[in-house]
Amino acid sequence: MQKNMAISLHSMTGFASEIRELPYGTLSIDIKSVNHRFLDIQVRLPDTLRSLESSFREQISKSLQRGKIDCRIDLRSRDQSTNLSLLNTTALEELRRASAVVQEVFVDATPLSVADVLKWPGVFQVDSLTAEKVESDALSLLTQLLADLNESRKREGAKLASYLIERIHIIQSIVNDLIPEVPNFVKQFEERLKLRFQEALGTEHEERIYQEIALMAAKVDIEEEISRLNLHLDETLRLIKAGGVTGKKLDFLMQELNREANTLGSKAIVNKLSSGALEMKILIEQMREQIQNIE
């Protein structure tokens, strides 16, 4: 691959994280993505920000096309650690009763510590306007993180593109080595068949022998397979260089390449063709495995 070639292929694997100090507390967002057939978004929010989930999903779906996305948002309000008047006494009482029940059933269970209680969701009453206060900052931070995530996915995509293009060039080299040999392959096959037919039938059936040889030679001719291989390889290169959301198309092309390589292997009449087909199948499988990570 040329060093100055700009390829916008994106991997589905990436990670971005950021912590932002704000007047009302500390906002942190982690977002990671892995490969998936479709776009699968999971947003994990504290109860106080649950109303923002749809906004987060919408923002993510505008930036990403495929992948399993896990987005975690956490808000540590400054009031939660300094203002005990915000303690939710109802939640504390419910937690005390639940803890007592657990202690009765599991006598060896470790009692909740004060630190455990203070970290429990809902123990502090947060201003009902918190979600409204946080929404603008949270979406702004998410936008930044999605840009960072896409940059991460783009860097991985560039590595995948280099990997794929390298193997495409190797396969093209194998095919190019086979092309000039095709007539020799067929000629050697015809000569071997002729000797066998003559040994079995004698020379008085020459015309019939040539007819059978021509039919059988046509069945082992690999020019069509080589032509389709080159077409699929060219299209694979074009898609990689064009970038965008190409993962499913590339996966389909790998299936087509594998089909042609299998046909070549089944038509192998000399060792060079057999070994070439096997090497191509290994390379195609390596490519297909990596393509599962492409958006």
ABEGO torsion letter per residue (X at the ends): XBAABBBABBBABBBBBBBBBBAAEBBBBBBBBBBBABBBBBBBBBAAAAAAAAAAAAAAAAABABEBBBBBBBBBBAAAAABAAABBAAAAAAAAAAAAAAAAABAABBBBBAAAAAABBGABBBBAAAAAAAAAAAAAAAAAAAAAAAAAAAAAAAAAAAAAAAAAAAAAAAAAAAAAAAAAAAAAAAAAAAAAAAAAAEAAAAAAAAAAAAAAAAAABAAAAAAAAAAAAAAAAAAAAAEEBAAAAAAAAAAAAAAAAAAAAAABABAAAAAAAAAAAAAAAAAAAAAAABX
